[in-house]
Structure formats: C-alpha cells, structure tokens
Amino acid sequence: MKRRLSIFLILILIIQAVFISPKGVKADTAVTKLPTNSVVIGDKIYSSAYMNTYLNEVNQQIQKYPNSMYFIDTSGNIKNMITGDTASEDQLVNLTSRLLTYYCLTSESDSSKGWTYGAIFIADSNGNYQPVLQNTYPKYGYAIANVNASDSTNASYKLLTISINNINGVTDAYYYIIDDKPINNDNSYVKRRIYETAVIITPKTTKTLYVNIYSSSDSSTSLIGSGSIPISNSSDIANGTYSIPFLLKLENTGIGSIADRITGNISNNGIASYEDGFIYYSNYSDKGKIYKKSVDGLDDYPISEDNAKFINVQNGWVYYSNYSDGGKIYRVKTDGTSRQKLNNAMSSYINVVGDYVYYVNNSDKGRIYKLNYLVNSGGLFLTNGQPLTNERVTYLVVDVLRNLIYFSNYTDKSKLYSITTDGLYKKALSTVGVRFLSVLSDGTLYCSGVDGKLYKYNPYGSIKFFPINITTNVESKTKNSTVTKPYTEKFTVLNVITSNDIYYRSNVDGGKIYKANSSGNGTKIIDDSADAINVVGNTIYYTKSGKLYKYNLSNSDKKAESVAKIKYFQKISSINPIDPVDVSDVNSINFPEMVSAIMSDGSLQDLVVNWDVSKPSAKNGTYTYKGKVVGYGNAVTFQARINSDKINPNNVNITNNEGNNADTIEIAGLIKGDVVNIYDPNDTTKPIKKATVGNDGKVTISKLSLNQGGGTLGVTVTRKGKAESQMVFVTYLAEVPTITSIAYDESNKAYTVTYKGTSSKVDYYINSAKISTVDAGITPTSGVFSFNIPLSSITDVSKNNTVEISYNNTTNKSRSYTLLSQNAPNVTYDVISGTFSGLDSSIEVAIDGTNYIPYSDLISNNLAGKNYIMARYKANQNKLPGNPSYVLLVGAPTVKIASVDGGIENIAFDTNNPLTYTSDGNVIEAKTTVKEAKAYFENIPATGSGIEFTAQYTKDGKTYKNINSGESISESGVYTLKLILKVNGNIASSNARDIRFKVFNSAIQKPEIYIAGVTGKEETASDNNKLITAYDPRPTLTNYTDLSLNIGATIERSTDGTINNFGAPLQYSMVGGTGAPIDKEGLYRIKVKYYKTSTSPQIESDETVIYVKVDKKKLPDITLKDNNNNSVDDSLGALLYSSSTGLIIDRIDSSEPNNIAWVKDDTKKVDNKRYTLLIKYHKIGDTEWKVYDPDNKLPINQAGNYELKLVVKDWESGFTSDMDSSYKNIINFSIQ
C-alpha cells in the first residue's frame, strides 16, 4: 500500500511539473535539442499528453528509476523533480542515460525537430543530446559498443577488448577502424568487419576512443560515419564490461525518408505507399494499375498500366512487383515516366533501402535476394542480385536503421529469423511460426503467430520475444442499447504503425478492422472485413474479395468506400504519330516518355505511355514496339531502326570508262550477303543498280553508263537483320582511256599498249611516275589506239610494274595495267658431265653478265675460262624479263666434319662419302653424333674467280654464325650447316646441300636410385653408399628421362651378409628405368650407370652403387586382453562396453612374447627387444590420438564410438604396422 501511495505521489509531482512551469534557475547550458514540456525518467522521455494517457506505463518506469526523474520546460531548462535543482545537459547524461527514447502521441509529433514517437537521442562527446535517425542536418546514426577493460602487463595501461555489434541508421555499414587517438589517415589502419573484435592497449587516463565506419565499397570515399566512445569519467579506466551507446555523424549519406516507410504495408501485399504529399496505390478496380493521389484528394489518376504490388516509393521513384510481367521488379518515376525493368525473377515482399532492393525471389525457391538497382537501371543485362539465404522465406521486412532483415522462415516452420543486410549473420528469434511482420523505428517488431497470438520482439529487452494480450471489444446492438463484450483476439492480418496504432483483422468479429493501443484494448474502426490492411498517413486501404476500399481515419461512421476506376471527362481524338529513330543497339533505345494527343475538347495534351519492350516485331532491322497511353488505354506504336554501318567512301572505286555500259563500281570492306544499292542523287527513291556481296567481301557492279564529264553517285548497304544504311555520296571523274592489252614485241624490244579512247595523244606512266607523251596517230573508226613503251624505259624488272595512261594534259588516269615480274629459273650445271639442266626456249642466258642471248646459242667454246653464267626467263606478253639465276660452272666445296675427343680427330662426316650420312631432299644428315665438331672445307673457289664462299651454321634455325675451315663447335645441340656461294653479291645456284649434324659434349647425369615397395631403415654403409632394408624391393631410376640413354646395371648377392664379400655380378634388367622385384632374403649390391652409344666416342655417366637388404620377416600378431581376460577383437563381433566400467586394456598376447615390449613412447628401442607396441585411441570424429598408458591402464569410459590403433615397430628392419596394409592394426569399439 505504501509503495502504491509513493508512486501515486510521484505521479502527482510529475503532473504538477508538467502543467506548472518550474521557477528554478535557468540552466547555464545551450538550449537542449530534447523535446520540451516533457519528463525524463531513466532512459525514456515522456510528453505530457502521453503521460496522462498511459499512466500505467509511466508508473512502471518510475518504479525502475525512482531517483532519476527530470522535467524539461518549454524553454529547454532541466530540473530535478525530486530535489528541485536545475541540471545541465551533460549532468543529465551522467544521471540518466546516454541513450533516450521519446514517447508521445501522434498529435504532438514535430518531425522538423525530430520529436516523433520512438525518436532516439544520443549524447555526443560534449554531453549534448542529438536526435538520431532523422532527416536533419547534420544527420546522425548511433551504435552500441561493448567494451571490456582489464589490467595489462604494464601498470600504466589497460587492455580494452571492443566489439561494435549494434549499428543503427548507417546504411551498408561493413567495416570499422577504432583507435585511442583521432583517425587522420585511415590507410594506415587495418579495417575490421562489423562484429569482429578489436583489442587496444591504451593508457589508463584515456577518456575517449575514436571510430570510423566504412561501407563495403573499395573506393576511397567509403567512409560513411564517424564518432567517439566515452570510456571513462574518472582519472583511470576501471576494470569491467561496459555497454556504451555513442553518436555516429554520417558522412555524405543519409538514412533516407523513413517516416512514411511502413513495413507492415509490405507484409500486406504493399498496396499503397506515400511520398511528398502523394499516395501511390494499386487500383484493384483498374487492373491493379498504379494510381497517384494527392493527400487533399484533388488529384487521383494512373501513372502506370502495370498491375503492381509491394509498392515502395523512394526519392521520386515508385518500385513495385509487376504482376503484368510475371512479378518482375520495375520502377517508374512518380510522374509516370522512365519506366524500367530491374530484374528477371518473380519477386515479392520488396523492400527498397538506399541503393538496394531486398526481396523474396520466388523464381529461386523463395530465397532472399539483395539487388543493387543502380546496376540494373540501364536495362541492358539484368541480374537478379545476390542470394542472402538458402531457406524459403515469406513476410520479409527490413529494419533500415539497424541493417537487419526480419523474415518468416518457411523452411523452419515459419519461425521468426533475422539476418544482417550483408547476409553474414543469421539467427532464429522465435520458437513459433509468425506472419504479417511490422518493424518500428525504435527497432521493435510485431507479428502474428500461427497460434493466433500477437507477438512483440524487442532486441534490447531481457525477454526479447513474448506474446501481447489484446482484448477485442465487440459491440452488439440490442433493441434498446449497445452492449460491449470483451474477447481475446486470434490474430492473422496485422499492420502495426506504433505501439499505440495496432491495426488488425478481428477474427472474433467477422474479420472486421480494429485498432488496439499499447494498453491492449482493441476498438473497431471499420465495420467491414479485410484480407489485407495498408495504412498511409490518415488513410487505410484494404482489400476484400479482390476489391480495394479506403477509409479516412478522421471519419467516425466506420464506413469505407470502394476505390473506383478513373473516369476522364475528355477522350483522345487522335495521337500524333511518332517519328522512327535510328539506333545502334536495340538494347539502348530511348523510348519516348509521352505522346502528343488532341483531346475531344480540342485541347492538346502530352500523355504518358507504357511501352511493352519485351515483344517487338522485327523486319529488316526495323523494330516496332507497342504501347498504351496510361489511363486511357489507347494503343500507340514506335519504330526503332538499327541501320547497317555506312560504307566507307575510301572503299568505293568508280571507273568511268570510254563507251556505253563500260563503267564499273568496285566496293571492298563488306560482308558476304550484304546488299549494295546505287542511287542517282537526283532520285533516291529507287536504286539504279543493286548487287550482293560475295565471299571475298567485295562487289563489282558493271555495265553502267555514267556521265562522260563525271558526277556523283549515292551508295548504301543493307546488312542481314538491319535496315538500309545512311547514304554515302561518292564523286567520280570524267571518262578516261581504257587499256585493253599490253604485249611484248621482241623485234622492237618494246611493249605494245592498246587502248580505247577518244584521243590519240596520251601521257603514259610507269609505277605512277609520268614517263612520256605519245601520239598514237590517226584516229581509227573503232576508237582503238596503240603505242610502244621501250623495254629500256623500265628500270627495275625484278618486281611488278604498273602502266597507266591519261589524255594529254589531264590528270584523270586509266585503270592500271600490270606488267608481271618473273622468278629466277632453276638452272644447274653438272661439272662432271658438263651438261645443264632446266634450260628451254623460254630462257635466255648471259655469258658476259650483261648481254642476253638465246640459250640455244650457248656452246661449250663460249664457256672456256668461265666460272658462272646468268639465266633468266624472256619477256613475253605482259611479262617482264625474269630475275637472273647465277649458275656456277665449278663444283660445290667438299665438307668434312671431324669428331674430336682428347685432341684426337676422327672424320665422322664427308660429303664425298655417302656412307657417313643420310639424304633427305636438299638436306643431308650425319649418321654419327660427335663429342666436339671441327668443320673442314675443301675445293673452295679461288680468290679472283668472282665467286664468294661463306659457310654458316645455326642451332635454333634463326640465328646464323659464320664458320671458318678448321673451326670447332663444342656446345651440345643439333646444328645445320649452310654453304653459301655468291656472284656479285647474288646467291648462286649450285649442287651444295644443307648439312645437319649433332654434337653431344655434356656429362651424363649420374643415375638416382629409389627403392620402391615396403622399406624400413635407411643407413649409410662403410663405403658411404646407402644401405636400405626392404621387404619386397623394386629398384627404380628417378631421373631416367632421356630415353636415348642406355642403362647398364649389375646385381651381386653377399656371400656372408656383409658388404665385403659378394658373388659374381649378374646383368640386372632395368627396362624403362624400373628393375625387377628382389624377393629372396639377403644383402645385395646394385651398380647402375648411363651410357650413350650413338656418340663418337661413346659417353658414359658415373656409376651409382646402392645396397639393399631384403628382410621377409613378418611383424608379430598381437591380441589385446581386457581386465576380464576377454579379447579386445572386433573381428569376433561388435565391441560394446558400459560407461560405468569402460574399457581397460590389461595385457597383450603376442606371437613373439619374449621379443616385444608394450610402451607408451616408441621413439626409443627397448633393450633386448626387437619389437615395441604403442596403443593409441581416439573418439571417431576427433583428430587427436591419445596414447594408452600401460603403466596406469585407466579405463576409457566416455560414451561414444572409438578406434584403437596398434603401432608395432621392428627395430631391426625399421618396418612398422602402418606400412603393411594387410596387418590388422585398427580395432573399433563403443562406450554406452
């Protein structure tokens, strides 16, 4: 009774304080940003009207904080309500809490100051409270740091362990940096992930820690918030654990507009949303189209033809699931323009937060996805974003202030779960299934359970998830009165705006719409049933049986009205056609947002169009799209043309030849199948010629009659799947003479040029250079003229020459005519027989190097004293005299290659001895590989003969070096030797061929022997060679990679078991580098070396020696006995022991009882024992094996499945039980 009375008296004091302004001294601090005319009790602030309305709630807070009550008057002065003393704001921080939450009625809210229900105020580093999570400037979020302080090894320092695991109002918080001094250069710090722990050693006198918060971006601008954590109010940091709220000033970012973001609407199909004085809703009476309605009701019209659900509005854009396109996510500006598709998945429960859309992807098993809509807003290559969960999810809502996603986990019986927006931290929050989620700005969440109860989740409470009892007061009318009867509600459809605005479908009153307050009383507000409830400002939109209704909360009649389809007073009389546009890519079309229309009243209006961009009709590169005028439904079309690329005018060659139908157009740089059109520039409606491009990407259009004086043509190309290109205009010159033929006249030593034209007087050009002006004489009736070009006027016959002509004193040349060069003939001379090969009547020769004569005039007397002649093809038709071939009349030099070893030379190759080489066309190859090569050249042409001799060799086929006779080549490799004979600097033809030979002058690597099979000890014998004990050895060469090497191997068996006496050596086969197994016990010596027989002389490697001791003795069998003398052997059946007694290994039985020791450490040999046994065990699943101690023999008695492992070691051979797969060394047993 006393307690109730004291609380009552305190309430009287509070009420007096609220209504009677205090007369104390005004605080000497700046005016507070905390709400005025309010009371601070502990960590909460209450407005006067809220206290009068909810006394019970305030009373409970007073019981928790009876000595922490302060009043803030209308001027912002703070007064202790118990003592009457005034207090400064920083004193209030120390006396109450750094984090204060404001509670007020809706009518008292002042959003301009951040004084709204659930508003949070955090003290800054100066002790002044700042409103967080508000659209004020500067903008603030906040976080809670968990700090543990303990002593360090240095008495002057403290060890601080810090985690920041509750960040609010900072979108996309991902990393943080923390330090005990201001952070000036964040590049010098290691960024930690949110929820990771930081450790700092700092002086005890430190008062503040500094924090930077970063987004997941890798850019230098990823800093999104900063703040400081006060960690001590005294001279030293005290040991202990602290939970410290601290302010975060946001950097160039904000939390977005959250006042109008009601998550409960999303849980109710997202029928309506609000921004900047307008409501955007899905009009069920007009096929679900998005309507835009002003709050005053004057405007109400459609902005999109799409059937929209899960509507979000942010920054002038409406986001929604487009049921007209399979539930894909779209967005459109609030004026109906710039409609864009954002993904390709059936999407529900859309939540737009900052740059991201969080949604349920019903095309991917109902998983949560995170989509950056800025990436997809271009519409080129749509992605569905990043999956955050593997579970099937419903009723997804995002707590934007705390970077948390809440959802009903359908995979886990629809229980309430949360996950961070980066998808890294997920946890279950309830044991009961939930639906219809609503998260409030203070972080609390309401939902209806599948058990029919209303639940509240408070992330900051000691009890986080708990049911709330709501009493639904159902009115029923009798004949003379109205009777109210209370019922315990069974919840399904739910939408919670604040703790005092809980809207729900009453399942105890026929599904009608009720509203409950925080006291738990539900009152009917709409006398109609609902399937889904959306609240926007002062309006409720709800659906019933597929129809949409609305209700103004200021009404008192409880009667809603159905939402009707818009009826326009004016109709569209006609729509102005839209001109086609040319585009380069069908995916980058800018569709016209509006069309101009003449209305029925004669007015002209611009109306918004929704285009169907997914199904255009396409023909010849023209894409036709259909659309509808929003609100009116009139059909409109729009065409986009993807033109073919324009023709490059440099690729067009027009020849205006003499005569009718003699002109041609050649165009290159095209693609097979292209269609080229030629137009008269004076009439571009119809082409005068058309042609299709062939395989070579070129086209020739002939039989044209162009203007004699020159002119211009229009040229286009039409590529498959594209429209005709833009026209290119190409100018052509006046007609030119046409060369019809050029033929060589042997009698005149000149080329006769025949041409068609109108004049006998022409200029002619060779290789574009003007040579002379000629007059072809009297004009013949046929218009054909001819003249001669002397052979002597062509200065270089080694390459093709071009001939062009033009009328005298004009620059417009004819098409070029080519005089073809000819290669040198292949003519050789056999010195022995004195005959030529390769000569015929088409070839002429020069004995003196200048004057050419027919080859038939070449007689042996003419060759006396000559070392060479020149031969070339004669000029004929349009061919020039050929390039000369220099034919040697002397034999090719002789080549000998000697193999040098230790200064001794042996001829390994001789071009005069066919037995030393093989022949392959123009190459001969030495049969013998030499150790060091020395080349000798004989029969070299004498100095002054006019023949120059050079020998060159190459190893890689690219780089050639000169070599002199008697010069050595010692580096190993394959070489090619060329003999080069030149006359006057020109390579002469001879019967010399290329010579290929090999040099091998490297040491052969010594064999490396590995003993495969079961091996034991490895020792070093007295002669420093390896001695290996093995059970079934197979010697193997590990470095045998050069298969051209031969292997020489012998094996010897010791006659007395030592390395001192061996029997006769036997040849030991090691084909392919692997020897045969040695299966007979004993000590063996194996010797191996490599050698190469193809070299001259033969080369051998050093010899490798290894000893192998073959030991066939098996490891002893082991039987374990427990303390009841039973065998511990799972081959007799499953082993099961009770946890009360466990397994005790008491002794062992062995086939070698006197020669084995049971040990707990098998790293040392036991005297006089050949074998040791080590017993290990572990629980299956554990990686650590424990040793069973034979001295203590403790029981193994913890429940579980186990393995015993027997490790037997033979100290003579080095064998262990692990080496023998047939040895049973694992025993399974269970403890229960």
Secondary structure, 3 states (H helix, E strand, C coil): CHHHHHHHHHHHHHHHHHHCCCCCCCCCCCCCCCCCCEEEECCEEEEHHHHHHCHHHHHHHHHHCCCCEEEECCCCCEEECCCCCEECHHHHHHHCCCEEEEECCHHHCECCCCECCCCEEEECCCCCEEEECCCCCCCEEEEEEEEEEEECCCCCEEEEEEEEEEEECCCCCCEEEEECCCCCCHHHCCCEECCCEEEEEEECCCCEEEEEEECCCCCCCCEEEEEEEECCCCCCCCCEEEEEEEEEEECCCCCCCCCCCCHHHHHCCCCEEEECCEEEEEEHHHCCEEEEEECCCCCEEEEECCCEEEEEEECCEEEEEEHHHCCEEEEEECCCCCCEECCCCCEEEEEEECCEEEEEECCCCCEEEEEEHHHHCCCCCCCCCEECCCCCEEEEEEECCCCEEEEEEHHHCCEEEEEECCCCCEEEEEEEEEEEEEECCCCCEEEEECCCCEEEECCCCCCCEEEECCEEEEEEECCCCEEEEEEECCCCCEEEEECCEEEEEECCCCCEEEEECCCCEEEEEEEEECCEEEEECCEEEEEECCEEEEEECCCCCCCCEECCCCCCCCCEEEECCCCCEEECCHHHCCCCCEEEEEECCCCEEEEEEEEEEEEEEEECCEEEEEEEECCCCCEEEEEEEEECCCCCHHHEEEECECCCCCEEEEECCCCCCCEEEEEECCECCCCCEEEECCCCCCEEEEEECCCCCCEEEEEEEECCCCEECCCEEEEECCCECEEEEEEEECCCCEEEEEEECCCCEEEEEECCEEEEEEECCCCCCCCEEEEEEEHHHCCCCCCCEEEEEEECCCCCCCCCEEEECCCCCCCEEECCCCEEECCCCCEEEECCCCCEEEHHHCCHHHHCCCCEEEEEECCECCECCCCCEEEECCCCCEEEEEEEECCEEEEEEECCCHHHEEEECCEEEECCEECCEEEEEECCCCCCCCEEEEEEEECCCCCEEECCCCCEECCCEEEEEEEEEEECCEEEECCCCEEEEEECCCCCCCCCEEEECCEEEEEECCCCCEEEEECCCEEEECCCCCCCCEEEEEEEEECCCCCCCECCCEECCCHHHECCCCCCCEEEEEEEEEEECCEECCEECCCEEEEEEECCCCCCCEEEEECCCCECCHHHCCCEECCCCCECEEEEEECCCCCEEEECCCCCCCCCCCEEEEEEEEECCCCCCEECCCCCCCCECCCEEEEEEEEEEECCCCCEHHHCCCCCCEEEEEEC
